[in-house]
Amino acid sequence: PQEIAVFPPEVEAEMDRHLAKYPVKRSAILPLMFIVQRERGGYLDPPGVAYLADRLGVRITDIWEVATFYSMINTEPVGKYHLQVCKTLSCKIMGAGKLTAKCTERLGIKPGQTTEDGLFSLSEVECLGSCGTAPMMQIGFDYYENLTAEKVEEILDQCSRGELPNGVR
C-alpha cells in the first residue's frame, strides 16, 4: 500500500480554508500542492501525492499530471535556494544564458542539479512574467531582476551567508 502523508491540524485547517473557496474540490489542486510541497521539505513526494489524491478524490495520476506541468511544483528534492533562471525570449535576449553560466561556474552544477551540500539547485524555467526587467531569476517566491553576472555573484554570496530568505515557505 502507498504511504500517505500526514499533516498537523493547523495545516489541515489551512487546506480546509482553500477547499472552502472552490465549488469543486479538484479545483483546489494547486493551492494544496503548494502547501504539501512546503510541508514535505520543498517538493511533492509520493506520500504527499497520495495524500492529495485522497483528499481531493482524484487518481494519483491526476496529481502527477498537474505536478509535472508546472515548473513551480518540484517533484524531486531541491536545495534550500532554488535558482530558477528564466530562459524565455526577453530574458534570453538580455543575457539569461550568462546568468546560467555564472551559476554553473560558481556552484559547479548544471541546470537540473543540486549542490552536494543541498544549499543550491539550478533550473532554467519558462517565462516568469517579468519581461520588462529581464534578465531575471526567481529564488523561492522572490524575483531578482535586471540581473548581471556581478549581481548574481552578490546574490549567491548572500545566500551562502544565509542573508536571503529560504525559498521554501
N, CA, C and O of each residue as an XYZ file, in Angstrom:
676
protein
N       0.826     -1.200      0.000
C       0.000      0.000      0.000
C       0.872      1.267      0.000
O       1.934      1.302      0.622
N       0.412      2.283     -0.694
C       1.111      3.564     -0.801
C       1.063      4.308      0.528
O      -0.004      4.468      1.121
N       2.226      4.759      0.990
C       2.286      5.600      2.185
C       1.589      6.929      1.882
O       1.760      7.500      0.805
N       0.802      7.409      2.846
C       0.091      8.682      2.686
C       0.609      9.652      3.742
O       0.667      9.326      4.928
N       0.982     10.844      3.296
C       1.493     11.872      4.205
C       0.428     12.244      5.240
O      -0.772     12.148      4.984
N       0.896     12.664      6.399
C       0.031     13.122      7.483
C       0.472     14.538      7.850
O       1.667     14.830      7.900
N      -0.496     15.411      8.105
C      -0.195     16.805      8.418
C      -0.821     17.195      9.751
O      -1.857     16.652     10.134
N      -0.197     18.131     10.455
C      -0.761     18.591     11.729
C      -2.082     19.341     11.520
O      -2.369     19.802     10.415
N      -2.871     19.460     12.572
C      -4.196     20.094     12.456
C      -4.172     21.496     11.853
O      -5.079     21.851     11.100
N      -3.157     22.298     12.165
C      -3.129     23.658     11.625
C      -2.924     23.664     10.101
O      -3.426     24.549      9.409
N      -2.190     22.680      9.589
C      -2.002     22.570      8.136
C      -3.288     22.050      7.494
O      -3.679     22.517      6.425
N      -3.939     21.096      8.135
C      -5.235     20.612      7.638
C      -6.241     21.763      7.599
O      -7.023     21.871      6.655
N      -6.222     22.618      8.614
C      -7.142     23.766      8.664
C      -6.836     24.750      7.533
O      -7.751     25.319      6.940
N      -5.550     24.949      7.236
C      -5.164     25.816      6.121
C      -5.705     25.253      4.804
O      -6.203     26.000      3.962
N      -5.604     23.936      4.633
C      -6.124     23.309      3.425
C      -7.651     23.429      3.370
O      -8.217     23.662      2.302
N      -8.315     23.270      4.516
C      -9.775     23.419      4.569
C     -10.199     24.806      4.100
O     -11.202     24.950      3.402
N      -9.428     25.835      4.488
C      -9.758     27.206      4.076
C      -9.674     27.348      2.550
O     -10.499     28.031      1.943
N      -8.685     26.708      1.941
C      -8.587     26.752      0.476
C      -9.732     25.970     -0.165
O     -10.344     26.445     -1.122
N     -10.021     24.795      0.347
C     -11.099     23.976     -0.221
C     -12.441     24.702     -0.173
O     -13.270     24.535     -1.068
N     -12.660     25.512      0.875
C     -13.925     26.236      1.027
C     -14.127     27.288     -0.072
O     -15.251     27.738     -0.297
N     -13.052     27.679     -0.750
C     -13.142     28.703     -1.801
C     -13.658     28.153     -3.127
O     -14.062     28.923     -3.999
N     -13.651     26.844     -3.288
C     -13.942     26.232     -4.582
C     -15.177     25.346     -4.507
O     -15.331     24.581     -3.555
N     -16.071     25.442     -5.515
C     -17.267     24.593     -5.506
C     -16.935     23.119     -5.792
O     -17.684     22.227     -5.394
N     -15.813     22.865     -6.481
C     -15.373     21.506     -6.790
C     -14.005     21.311     -6.131
O     -13.086     22.098     -6.353
N     -13.878     20.262     -5.322
C     -12.624     20.051     -4.585
C     -11.397     20.038     -5.485
O     -10.359     20.602     -5.139
N     -11.517     19.394     -6.638
C     -10.390     19.263     -7.562
C      -9.799     20.632     -7.947
O      -8.610     20.729     -8.251
N     -10.607     21.655     -7.935
C     -10.157     22.997     -8.321
C      -9.121     23.565     -7.362
O      -8.410     24.508     -7.710
N      -9.026     23.015     -6.179
C      -8.058     23.484     -5.179
C      -6.713     22.786     -5.314
O      -5.867     22.906     -4.428
N      -6.502     22.063     -6.398
C      -5.305     21.234     -6.535
C      -4.011     22.044     -6.397
O      -3.102     21.626     -5.680
N      -3.912     23.193     -7.070
C      -2.665     23.954     -6.999
C      -2.400     24.551     -5.619
O      -1.296     24.385     -5.099
N      -3.366     25.242     -5.002
C      -3.074     25.764     -3.667
C      -2.678     24.662     -2.678
O      -1.792     24.853     -1.845
N      -3.342     23.515     -2.780
C      -2.992     22.412     -1.886
C      -1.629     21.825     -2.223
O      -0.899     21.408     -1.324
N      -1.275     21.787     -3.505
C       0.062     21.311     -3.882
C       1.148     22.184     -3.256
O       2.155     21.677     -2.763
N       0.933     23.501     -3.281
C       1.920     24.403     -2.686
C       2.083     24.122     -1.198
O       3.199     24.136     -0.680
N       0.985     23.871     -0.517
C       1.059     23.586      0.918
C       1.791     22.275      1.158
O       2.684     22.209      2.004
N       1.423     21.237      0.425
C       2.069     19.934      0.599
C       3.550     20.044      0.265
O       4.388     19.502      0.986
N       3.882     20.740     -0.822
C       5.290     20.922     -1.177
C       6.049     21.606     -0.048
O       7.145     21.177      0.312
N       5.480     22.652      0.506
C       6.119     23.374      1.614
C       6.332     22.456      2.819
O       7.408     22.435      3.418
N       5.303     21.710      3.156
C       5.344     20.868      4.350
C       6.205     19.617      4.170
O       6.654     19.043      5.162
N       6.446     19.185      2.943
C       7.203     17.956      2.678
C       8.650     18.260      2.314
O       9.320     17.431      1.696
N       9.143     19.447      2.693
C      10.556     19.754      2.501
C      10.892     20.377      1.159
O      12.037     20.300      0.712
N       9.918     20.989      0.510
C      10.206     21.721     -0.714
C       9.908     20.985     -2.002
O      10.180     21.497     -3.088
N       9.351     19.786     -1.893
C       8.974     19.076     -3.117
C       7.798     18.158     -2.844
O       7.499     17.809     -1.702
N       7.144     17.780     -3.930
C       5.978     16.911     -3.862
C       6.455     15.464     -3.972
O       6.821     15.007     -5.055
N       6.450     14.760     -2.870
C       6.916     13.373     -2.844
C       5.729     12.412     -2.979
O       4.580     12.840     -2.860
N       5.984     11.129     -3.226
C       4.876     10.175     -3.389
C       3.870     10.146     -2.236
O       2.670     10.083     -2.504
N       4.296     10.190     -0.953
C       3.283     10.238      0.112
C       2.430     11.514      0.056
O       1.238     11.481      0.362
N       3.047     12.640     -0.337
C       2.289     13.886     -0.485
C       1.293     13.809     -1.626
O       0.175     14.315     -1.524
N       1.705     13.174     -2.713
C       0.822     12.987     -3.862
C      -0.354     12.086     -3.476
O      -1.499     12.367     -3.833
N      -0.069     11.008     -2.749
C      -1.129     10.094     -2.313
C      -2.125     10.821     -1.405
O      -3.333     10.607     -1.499
N      -1.603     11.679     -0.528
C      -2.465     12.473      0.341
C      -3.397     13.349     -0.495
O      -4.607     13.373     -0.268
N      -2.817     14.076     -1.472
C      -3.625     14.971     -2.301
C      -4.700     14.218     -3.069
O      -5.844     14.665     -3.148
N      -4.330     13.074     -3.636
C      -5.307     12.283     -4.392
C      -6.462     11.880     -3.486
O      -7.626     11.976     -3.875
N      -6.140     11.431     -2.284
C      -7.168     11.018     -1.328
C      -8.021     12.212     -0.901
O      -9.250     12.131     -0.884
N      -7.370     13.307     -0.561
C      -8.070     14.497     -0.055
C      -8.980     15.111     -1.114
O     -10.056     15.617     -0.796
N      -8.544     15.066     -2.381
C      -9.313     15.690     -3.454
C     -10.219     14.717     -4.192
O     -11.002     15.124     -5.051
N     -10.118     13.434     -3.862
C     -10.962     12.436     -4.500
C     -10.640     12.220     -5.972
O     -11.535     12.033     -6.795
N      -9.343     12.250     -6.293
C      -8.901     12.041     -7.673
C      -7.864     10.921     -7.702
O      -7.440     10.423     -6.659
N      -7.469     10.537     -8.899
C      -6.455      9.494     -9.037
C      -5.061     10.076     -8.787
O      -4.836     11.269     -8.987
N      -4.143      9.240     -8.357
C      -2.759      9.661     -8.149
C      -2.186     10.215     -9.455
O      -1.447     11.199     -9.439
N      -2.522      9.589    -10.576
C      -2.012     10.083    -11.864
C      -2.528     11.488    -12.184
O      -1.842     12.254    -12.861
N      -3.722     11.834    -11.707
C      -4.233     13.192    -11.911
C      -3.333     14.210    -11.197
O      -3.068     15.291    -11.723
N      -2.878     13.861    -10.024
C      -1.990     14.755     -9.265
C      -0.655     14.894     -9.995
O      -0.153     16.005    -10.167
N      -0.082     13.769    -10.422
C       1.210     13.821    -11.121
C       1.108     14.612    -12.415
O       2.045     15.328    -12.766
N      -0.008     14.501    -13.135
C      -0.173     15.249    -14.380
C      -0.059     16.751    -14.140
O       0.599     17.456    -14.905
N      -0.687     17.232    -13.099
C      -0.627     18.660    -12.781
C       0.763     19.021    -12.252
O       1.341     20.032    -12.652
N       1.285     18.207    -11.370
C       2.580     18.500    -10.741
C       3.703     18.601    -11.768
O       4.593     19.441    -11.633
N       3.667     17.759    -12.782
C       4.749     17.767    -13.762
C       4.563     18.836    -14.835
O       5.485     19.084    -15.611
N       3.411     19.467    -14.897
C       3.164     20.520    -15.874
C       3.759     21.849    -15.432
O       4.281     22.595    -16.261
N       3.689     22.157    -14.145
C       4.086     23.469    -13.629
C       5.514     23.450    -13.079
O       5.872     22.579    -12.286
N       6.325     24.425    -13.511
C       7.718     24.467    -13.037
C       7.821     24.879    -11.568
O       8.862     24.670    -10.947
N       6.774     25.453    -11.009
C       6.849     25.859     -9.600
C       6.520     24.714     -8.635
O       6.607     24.872     -7.417
N       6.149     23.587     -9.185
C       5.950     22.396     -8.366
C       7.166     21.497     -8.583
O       7.455     21.086     -9.707
N       7.861     21.203     -7.512
C       9.057     20.368     -7.584
C       8.681     18.926     -7.291
O       8.019     18.631     -6.296
N       9.111     18.033     -8.170
C       8.814     16.613     -7.973
C      10.052     15.836     -7.535
O      10.016     14.613     -7.407
N      11.136     16.552     -7.310
C      12.380     15.990     -6.767
C      12.869     16.954     -5.701
O      12.514     18.133     -5.732
N      13.680     16.479     -4.751
C      14.231     17.404     -3.752
C      15.009     18.536     -4.416
O      15.692     18.330     -5.419
N      14.897     19.718     -3.849
C      15.661     20.871     -4.327
C      16.429     21.470     -3.163
O      16.114     21.229     -1.998
N      17.448     22.259     -3.504
C      18.258     22.903     -2.483
C      17.474     23.956     -1.721
O      16.375     24.348     -2.114
N      18.055     24.396     -0.640
C      17.438     25.455      0.160
C      17.148     26.667     -0.722
O      16.098     27.297     -0.600
N      18.086     26.988     -1.611
C      17.907     28.083     -2.559
C      17.762     27.487     -3.954
O      18.729     26.987     -4.529
N      16.552     27.544     -4.490
C      16.282     27.015     -5.819
C      16.345     28.177     -6.797
O      15.415     28.980     -6.878
N      17.442     28.266     -7.538
C      17.653     29.330     -8.500
C      16.954     28.952     -9.801
O      17.326     27.979    -10.458
N      15.946     29.725    -10.163
C      15.173     29.449    -11.372
C      15.398     30.600    -12.352
O      14.800     31.669    -12.223
N      16.265     30.363    -13.325
C      16.622     31.387    -14.300
C      15.640     31.315    -15.470
O      15.466     30.261    -16.081
N      15.000     32.447    -15.774
C      14.085     32.494    -16.911
C      14.893     32.352    -18.191
O      15.926     32.997    -18.364
N      14.401     31.489    -19.094
C      15.121     31.246    -20.347
C      14.321     31.688    -21.569
O      14.714     31.416    -22.703
N      13.199     32.368    -21.338
C      12.320     32.725    -22.443
C      12.805     34.010    -23.135
O      13.741     34.652    -22.657
N      12.193     34.373    -24.223
C      12.691     35.344    -25.187
C      13.331     36.599    -24.600
O      14.510     36.849    -24.847
N      12.589     37.394    -23.832
C      13.150     38.662    -23.330
C      14.383     38.419    -22.480
O      15.391     39.107    -22.634
N      14.310     37.458    -21.598
C      15.459     37.173    -20.743
C      16.622     36.618    -21.565
O      17.780     36.962    -21.328
N      16.304     35.763    -22.526
C      17.348     35.191    -23.379
C      18.084     36.297    -24.134
O      19.314     36.318    -24.172
N      17.329     37.207    -24.730
C      17.921     38.317    -25.478
C      18.777     39.194    -24.562
O      19.817     39.705    -24.977
N      18.340     39.362    -23.330
C      19.036     40.250    -22.392
C      20.149     39.561    -21.613
O      20.762     40.183    -20.746
N      20.423     38.295    -21.901
C      21.605     37.661    -21.317
C      21.365     36.595    -20.275
O      22.245     36.345    -19.452
N      20.212     35.959    -20.276
C      19.945     34.909    -19.285
C      20.973     33.789    -19.359
O      21.314     33.198    -18.335
N      21.470     33.491    -20.552
C      22.474     32.436    -20.696
C      23.723     32.721    -19.877
O      24.338     31.805    -19.331
N      24.096     33.995    -19.791
C      25.267     34.382    -18.984
C      24.995     34.164    -17.495
O      25.897     33.812    -16.735
N      23.744     34.376    -17.091
C      23.391     34.157    -15.683
C      23.490     32.674    -15.339
O      24.049     32.299    -14.309
N      22.940     31.840    -16.218
C      23.020     30.396    -16.003
C      24.475     29.950    -15.987
O      24.872     29.146    -15.143
N      25.271     30.470    -16.917
C      26.700     30.121    -16.976
C      27.412     30.546    -15.693
O      28.261     29.810    -15.191
N      27.083     31.714    -15.158
C      27.701     32.199    -13.912
C      27.348     31.274    -12.752
O      28.211     30.923    -11.948
N      26.078     30.881    -12.667
C      25.656     29.968    -11.599
C      26.353     28.617    -11.742
O      26.814     28.043    -10.755
N      26.428     28.116    -12.963
C      27.075     26.829    -13.224
C      28.543     26.875    -12.823
O      29.053     25.970    -12.163
N      29.211     27.947    -13.234
C      30.638     28.119    -12.914
C      30.858     28.234    -11.406
O      31.741     27.585    -10.845
N      30.069     29.041    -10.782
C      30.249     29.321     -9.352
C      29.880     28.112     -8.481
O      30.575     27.806     -7.513
N      28.791     27.433     -8.829
C      28.267     26.369     -7.969
C      28.733     24.976     -8.370
O      28.627     24.037     -7.581
N      29.249     24.832     -9.588
C      29.703     23.521    -10.051
C      28.567     22.559    -10.367
O      28.737     21.341    -10.307
N      27.417     23.112    -10.701
C      26.264     22.286    -11.084
C      25.675     22.821    -12.373
O      25.870     23.984    -12.727
N      24.954     21.961    -13.069
C      24.245     22.336    -14.286
C      22.757     22.435    -13.957
O      22.317     21.956    -12.912
N      21.977     23.062    -14.856
C      20.530     23.091    -14.627
C      19.994     21.674    -14.398
O      20.356     20.725    -15.094
N      19.120     21.573    -13.398
C      18.553     20.279    -13.032
C      19.321     19.592    -11.916
O      18.939     18.507    -11.478
N      20.405     20.213    -11.448
C      21.228     19.598    -10.403
C      21.184     20.410     -9.114
O      20.758     21.565     -9.098
N      21.636     19.775     -8.036
C      21.710     20.380     -6.709
C      23.124     20.206     -6.187
O      23.753     19.171     -6.407
N      23.625     21.226     -5.492
C      24.966     21.127     -4.916
C      24.994     20.018     -3.862
O      23.974     19.704     -3.249
N      26.166     19.436     -3.662
C      26.301     18.322     -2.714
C      25.854     18.692     -1.308
O      25.336     17.846     -0.579
N      26.053     19.965     -0.916
C      25.653     20.395      0.427
C      24.153     20.671      0.538
O      23.659     20.979      1.623
N      23.420     20.561     -0.589
C      21.978     20.770     -0.562
C      21.559     22.222     -0.468
O      20.381     22.514     -0.262
N      22.509     23.144     -0.615
C      22.184     24.559     -0.468
C      21.539     25.143     -1.730
O      20.610     25.945     -1.634
N      22.026     24.744     -2.914
C      21.551     25.332     -4.159
C      21.068     24.286     -5.142
O      21.660     23.214     -5.274
N      19.977     24.613     -5.836
C      19.540     23.890     -7.028
C      19.438     24.927     -8.133
O      19.144     26.095     -7.878
N      19.681     24.493     -9.360
C      19.631     25.397    -10.504
C      18.664     24.845    -11.538
O      18.723     23.666    -11.887
N      17.771     25.705    -12.027
C      16.822     25.324    -13.069
C      16.718     26.457    -14.078
O      16.886     27.629    -13.741
N      16.438     26.086    -15.317
C      16.041     27.054    -16.326
C      14.549     26.858    -16.515
O      14.091     25.735    -16.727
N      13.782     27.946    -16.441
C      12.325     27.845    -16.484
C      11.754     28.739    -17.578
O      12.420     29.638    -18.090
N      10.506     28.462    -17.914
C       9.803     29.282    -18.900
C       9.431     30.620    -18.275
O       9.634     30.835    -17.080
N       8.899     31.494    -19.073
C       8.617     32.883    -18.714
C       8.014     33.026    -17.315
O       7.054     32.343    -16.956
N       8.603     33.929    -16.546
C       8.115     34.226    -15.205
C       7.367     35.562    -15.169
O       7.018     36.060    -14.099
N       7.127     36.137    -16.359
C       6.295     37.334    -16.448
C       6.968     38.608    -15.999
O       6.296     39.531    -15.539
N       8.268     38.680    -16.121
C       8.995     39.877    -15.719
C       9.825     40.387    -16.892
O      10.982     40.774    -16.727
N       9.221     40.383    -18.072
C       9.935     40.684    -19.321
C      10.545     42.085    -19.334
O      11.603     42.288    -19.930
N       9.901     43.043    -18.693
C      10.409     44.410    -18.668
C      11.627     44.590    -17.795
O      12.282     45.631    -17.852
N      11.944     43.589    -16.984
C      13.103     43.681    -16.087
C      14.069     42.526    -16.348
O      14.759     42.054    -15.445
N      14.101     42.090    -17.591
C      14.968     40.977    -17.992
C      16.437     41.420    -18.001
O      16.742     42.588    -18.240
N      17.347     40.457    -17.735
C      17.106     39.071    -17.353
C      16.818     38.966    -15.862
O      17.194     39.829    -15.070
N      16.146     37.892    -15.511
C      15.756     37.724    -14.109
C      15.779     36.260    -13.712
O      15.818     35.358    -14.550
N      15.752     36.057    -12.393
C      15.594     34.710    -11.856
C      14.738     34.803    -10.611
O      14.605     35.857     -9.989
N      14.166     33.668    -10.271
C      13.335     33.561     -9.085
C      14.037     32.625     -8.117
O      14.571     31.590     -8.518
N      14.034     32.992     -6.840
C      14.530     32.119     -5.780
C      13.380     31.988     -4.796
O      12.967     32.973     -4.185
N      12.861     30.778     -4.639
C      11.654     30.604     -3.841
C      10.530     31.364     -4.517
O      10.186     31.078     -5.664
N       9.953     32.333     -3.813
C       8.891     33.151     -4.382
C       9.355     34.571     -4.669
O       8.539     35.436     -4.987
N      10.658     34.821     -4.560
C      11.189     36.171     -4.739
C      11.833     36.337     -6.105
O      12.539     35.447     -6.581
N      11.585     37.488     -6.734
C      12.156     37.818     -8.039
C      13.421     38.657     -7.862
O      13.487     39.529     -6.995
N      14.415     38.381     -8.691
C      15.653     39.157     -8.761
C      15.771     39.577    -10.220
O      15.922     38.741    -11.111
N      15.701     40.887    -10.450
C      15.521     41.392    -11.807
C      16.680     42.282    -12.239
O      17.519     42.678    -11.431
N      16.704     42.591    -13.559
C      17.758     43.413    -14.146
C      19.133     42.868    -13.764
O      20.025     43.622    -13.377
N      19.288     41.575    -13.875
C      20.498     40.918    -13.378
C      21.678     41.021    -14.333
O      21.533     41.080    -15.554
N      22.851     41.040    -13.714
C      24.131     40.934    -14.406
C      24.886     39.805    -13.718
O      24.462     39.333    -12.662
N      25.984     39.372    -14.293
C      26.798     38.332    -13.655
C      27.267     38.795    -12.274
O      27.343     37.997    -11.340
N      27.578     40.081    -12.152
C      28.033     40.622    -10.864
C      26.920     40.570     -9.817
O      27.159     40.217     -8.662
N      25.704     40.925    -10.231
C      24.574     40.873     -9.294
C      24.302     39.430     -8.864
O      23.966     39.180     -7.707
N      24.446     38.480     -9.796
C      24.255     37.071     -9.454
C      25.293     36.645     -8.425
O      24.963     35.934     -7.475
N      26.543     37.069     -8.598
C      27.592     36.771     -7.607
C      27.194     37.283     -6.226
O      27.348     36.574     -5.232
N      26.688     38.499     -6.163
C      26.262     39.089     -4.886
C      25.126     38.279     -4.267
O      25.130     38.018     -3.064
N      24.161     37.885     -5.082
C      23.021     37.102     -4.593
C      23.506     35.755     -4.050
O      23.077     35.327     -2.979
N      24.389     35.094     -4.780
C      24.920     33.807     -4.318
C      25.701     33.970     -3.027
O      25.620     33.116     -2.144
N      26.452     35.049     -2.906
C      27.173     35.331     -1.652
C      26.184     35.510     -0.499
O      26.389     34.973      0.589
N      25.106     36.268     -0.743
C      24.104     36.480      0.296
C      23.452     35.163      0.710
O      23.232     34.922      1.897
N      23.148     34.325     -0.257
C      22.561     33.016      0.058
C      23.539     32.193      0.904
O      23.149     31.586      1.901
N      24.791     32.180      0.501
C      25.805     31.399      1.225
C      25.957     31.857      2.664
O      26.272     31.062      3.549
N      25.732     33.144      2.892
C      25.825     33.695      4.255
C      24.491     33.609      5.002
O      24.406     34.003      6.165
N      23.446     33.095      4.333
C      22.141     32.977      4.974
C      21.412     34.294      5.096
O      20.529     34.437      5.942
N      21.766     35.265      4.260
C      21.158     36.594      4.340
C      19.879     36.730      3.532
O      19.126     37.684      3.729
N      19.616     35.793      2.622
C      18.368     35.824      1.870
C      17.416     34.812      2.483
O      17.850     33.814      3.059
N      16.110     35.069      2.358
C      15.171     34.118      2.954
C      15.242     32.762      2.261
O      15.544     32.659      1.072
N      14.958     31.744      3.033
C      14.890     30.389      2.479
C      13.730     30.366      1.492
O      12.628     30.817      1.806
N      13.982     29.839      0.301
C      12.943     29.794     -0.718
C      11.767     28.911     -0.372
O      10.687     29.090     -0.935
N      11.933     27.979      0.522
C      10.847     27.065      0.881
C      10.033     27.709      1.992
O      10.441     27.737      3.153
N       8.854     28.234      1.600
C       7.983     28.858      2.615
C       6.591     28.334      2.483
O       5.707     28.732      3.242
